[in-house]
């Protein structure tokens, strides 16, 4: 019996070691149902002086990516629920509508010329004229259906750049591995799905990016690998300056100059593109946006707001916040400062920010998939 138990234990340990080396996607962390509005952690949220937070919308299970239409409709993806929601404001009252359902892990959404683009695990579709058809949504048009179908890091973030190209990442299908061709990269394509090109490689898993309003270049967050301890590696804020010519290190090097214990042997980390900023170990940095509004004080103009979802397997929870990267006046970012905090108590999450959105009025929306809610942050006397 002892010999059998020892053999079983050995197999379990071997399996765990394999998972630690090859890895898989973090388990889902969202609540099965949205938190009731009177139970949301609004009173726990801390902001700099002069800012206030309010509930913009509740009852949005697994609220993820955010976009605003020309008419002010706010669209929210619900990844695990397989839905896209629209938040409509009329006479000061907000109404929640479902405009798409039955989708395969829809995470990324984008808007262009009145059309809503939706990225699922394996394809990108388009809903034309969506804001005028919220109560009778159009049939989706397939834009691109050649994305890999793996669920590990398979949910996509998408955006349309100032070049009128559609940008989509393909995450590594593992915790750490030498990715097969077509993985650990960012692609861009024409709006109808043609002309696909790889513009960045060595990107483990980006679930948030935006374009610099100064020159149109791409900045993106990237999640570091797991199982190297609580305190390494850091997530990254990266800057793509040479599309198609930069490799950002995965799986060979992490957080810039940290070689991977298995795949980094014989590699010179200095040969890879270096992070613009480090964002904390296992912080799960996700959505990010340049602040292009005028409501917030001058120090935030041109800054990047970054949602950090918080770690799924770190022994001490942290992040679950929004931080801000402040410009250095030279085209880069000098410091990372806390902005929205207070959602970790007693080593447990009270909420988990996913995406941020700068509205036309200059306020900032923050999605929280843990509670199924969207918060609005404003500034004023």
N, C-alpha and C positions, 0 to 999 in steps of 0.2 A: 504493500500500500504506500509506504514512504517513498519507494522508488518511483511509483506512478505519479504521486503528488509532485515530486521533484521534477519529473519529466514535464508534467503539465505546467509547473511554474516556469520552467525554462522556456517552454513554447510561448507562454504569455509574455515573458520578458523580451524574448526575441521579437514578438509582434510589436510590443511597445517601442523597442529600439528601431524597428523598421519605420513605424509611424513617425518617430522623432526625426529620422533621417530623411525619409521621403515626404512624409507629412500629408496633411489634407487641409481643407478649408476649415476655418473656425466654425464651431457650432452656431446655429442661429441664436440670437440673443434677444429678439423682440418678444413682446408679450403676445399671447395668443389673441387677446382682445384688447382694444384700446382702453386706457384708463379713463374713468369718469372725470368729467371736467372739474368737479369739486375736489378730486383727489390728486390733481396734477401738482408737481413740486414748484409752483411759481414762487411761493414764499421763501423757498430755499435758494433760489437763484441769486447770485451776486454779480453786480456790474459796476463799472467805474462811476464816479459821481456824475449826476446829470442825466444818466440813462435810466430808462424804465422798461420793464418787460410785461407783456400781457399775453393771454391765450388768443392766438389768431384763429386756430381751428382745433377741434378735438374730434375723436371718433374716426381717426384715419389709421387703421391698423397697419403697423410696420411702415410708418411714414418715412420715405427715403428722399429721392431727388426732387428738387424744386425748380419750377420755371414760371415766368410771368408772361402772359400774352399781351398783345397790343391793347386790348380792351380792359386789361387789369385782372383777368382771370388768372388765378394761381393754380397750376397743375402740380400734383403730388403723386409720385409712384408709390405703390404698396407692394413691395417685393414678394413677400410670402403669401399675401392675399391674392396675388395675380391680377391686380386692378390698377387703373389710373383714375385718380379723383380730380375733380375740378372744384375749386372754391370760388364761388361767385358772391360778390358784395352788391347788394341792392338796398338803397335807403338806409344805409348804416347797418344792415343785417347780412350775415354771411350764411350761405347755403352750400351744402356739400352734395356734389353729384358724382355718380360713377359714369365715366365716359368710355371705359374699356374694361373687360373682365375676362377671366378664363385664360390669362396669359401665363407663359412659362417663365417665372421669375423675372418680371419686368423691373428693372432698376433705373437705367438711364433714360432720360427724356430730354428733348430739345424742341425748340420752336423756330420756325423760319417761314416768312411769307404766309402766315396764317395756318401753316401745317404743323401738326404735332408729330414728332419722330419718337418712336419707342424702341428701346433695345431690350430684347429678351436674351435668354442663354445663347441662342443660335442664330437669331436674325434681327434685322432692323426693319420696322414697318413705318408707314406714314398715314396719318389721318388728316385729310385736306379740309380746310375751312372749319376747323374744329370749334372755334369760339362762337360761330354763328349756328352751330349744330350740337350744342351740348345736350339737348334733350332727345336728339335723334342722330347720334354720331354716325359718320360715314363708315363704309367698309374700309378696312386697312389695305393699303397698297404695299406690296413687298418691295423694299429698297435693296436689301442685301441679305442673302440667306446662306452665306458660306462661312459663318463663324463656327468655331468648334463647339461641340455640345457638352463638354465636361462641366460638371457643376462646381468642382473645386476652383475657386476664384473665377467662376464663369459668369457672374453677374457683371453687367457692363455699365460704365458711365459714358455718356456721349455728349458732345457739344459741337456746335457749328462755328467755325472760326471766321475771322474777318476776311478770309480768302474765299468764303462761301464753300468751304469743304467740310465734310462730316468727319469728325475725329472719333475713333473708338479704340479702346485697348483690348488686348487679349492677354489675360493674366496667366502666370505659370500654373500648370495643372498639378501643383504639389506644394508642400512647404518649402523644400529646397531640392533641386535636381537639375541636371543639365536639360533644359526644356527642349522638347521636340521642335522641329522647324514650324514656325507660325505662332509660337507662344512667347510670352514675356516680352511683349512689344506694344507699341502704339501705331495704329494705322490711320491713314486718312484717305478719303475718296470723294468723288463728285457726289452731288446730292441725289443722284439717281443710282448710285452704287457702282459706277464704273471708275476706271482709273485708280484702282487701289494701289497704295504704296506704303511701305514701312518707313516711318519717320524716326522711330526710337526703338532701341533694343536694350536688353538687360534690365527691363522694368518688371519687377516681380508682380506687383498688383496695385495699379492705380485706380482709385474709385473717386477721383476728383481732379479736375483741371480747369484752367481759365486762361484767357489771352490778355497779355499786357496791353493796356490801352495806349501805351506810348509807342510801341512798335509792332504789336500784333503777335509777338512771340509767345510760345506755349510754356506755362508753368504748371507743374503737377505734383501731387503728393504720391508717395510710394510707401507701401507697408513692408517693413523688414521681416525677415524670416523668424520662426519660432524655435524654441528648444536650444537656445544658447545661453540660458539663464535669464533672470529677471531684468537685468540691467543692460543687456545688449542683444541685438543691435537697435539703434534708433531708427524710427521712420524718417523719411526724407522729404524735403521740399526741393524740387529739381527744376532746372531751367533748360529748355531745348533751344539752343542757339544755332545749331547746324542740322536741320532736318535730314535724316537719312545717313548721318555720319557719326552719331554719338551712341555709345554703349554705356549704360548707367550701372554696370557692374554685376548684376545678378546672373548666375549664382556664385560668382567667384569672389566678389568683395561686397561688403555691406557698410552702410553709413560712410561711404567714401573710402576709408583706408583700413577697414577691418577685414582681413582675409577670412574666407569661410574655412572651417577646420577640415572639411573634406574636399571641397571643390576649388579652394584658393591656393593649393600647392603649386608653386612655380609661377604664380601670377604676380604681376606688378600692379598694385591697386592704383598707382598714379597714372596708369594708362587709360583709366576709365573716367568718364565725366563725373565730376565731384558735386556733391549736394550744395545747394545754395544755403540751406539751413538744415539743422537736425531738429527733429520734432518730438523726441522722447522715445524711450524703449517700449515697444509694443503699444504705443499710444493709439494705434489704428486711426491715423490721420486720413480723413475721407474728403468730404466736399470742401471746396475753397472758391472764393471769389475776390476779385479786386474791388475795392470800394470806389465806386464811380459816382456816388451821390453827393449831395451838398448839405444834408441834415446834420451829419456828425461833425465834430470839431475838426479844424484844419489838419491836425496831426494824423488823422485817419485817411486823408485824401491820398489815393494811390496805394494804400496799404492792402494787404491780403488777409482776409478773415478765413480761418481754417477750423473746421469742425473735427474734433478728436473724439472718436467713439468710445475709447477706453479699451483696455486689454481684456481678452477673454480667458487667458490662462496665467496671468502674472499673479504671484501670491499677494501682492499689495496693489489694490485697485487705485487708479489715478486717472487723470485726464477726464473723459466724459465732460468735455468743455468746449469752448471756442476760444482760440488764441488769435492774436493778430501780429503779423509780420510788418514791421514799420519800415518805410523806405529810408535808405541812407543818403539819398540825394545824388547817388552816382549810378543809378540803374539797378542797384541791388537792395538788400534788406539788412538793416543793422542789428535789430533785436527782435525777439519773440516775446510778446507780453501777454499775460492773462487778460481775458475780456469777459466771457461768461463762465462762471464757476459755481460751485456749491452743490453739484449733483453726485458727490461721493460722500457717504456717511457710514461710519462703522464698517469700513471695508466692503461696502455694497453700493451698487448704483441706484440712484433715484431717477435717473434719466440718462439717455445716451444720444447726443447730437450726431446727426449724419450729414446734413447738407446745410448750406447757407445760401441766401438769395438777397441781393440788393434790389429793392423795389424802386419803381420810378419816383416815389416820393422821398427816397433816401433812407427809409427804414430798412432794417435787416430782419429777414425771416430765418428761423432755425427749425429744422425738422428733428424730431425725437422719435425714433422707432421703438424705443423701450416703452413709451407711453402712448404711442399712436397720436401724436399731437404736433402742431406747428406753433411756435412762439413768435411774437413780433417785438423787436427792440427798437425803441425810438429815443430821440434826444431832444431836450428842450428845457427851458427854464421852468 
